[in-house]
Amino acid sequence: MNFSKWIRQIHRWLSIIFTLTVIANFVAMGLGEPPAWLVYSPLLPLFLLLFCGLYMFVLPYVARSTDEQRAGG
């Protein structure tokens, strides 16, 4: 598996983890005042999703520019 496929797989798993932490957050808020660590727990997967999502967003543009440079255009 190449690096791009690893990033996509990591992005999928991070999205599942993020969704579960948000659901746990809402459940805890419904039961009363949640602890601070639970309130802030979705932030780590969210930031990691941001970085790997930006990587996947930029990747086609970088590949296109390197292809154009190879073609001499």
Secondary structure, 3 states (H helix, E strand, C coil): CCHHHHHHHHHHHHHHHHHHHHHHHHHHHHHCCCCHHHHCCCHHHHHHHHHHHHHHHHHHHHHHHHHHHHHCC
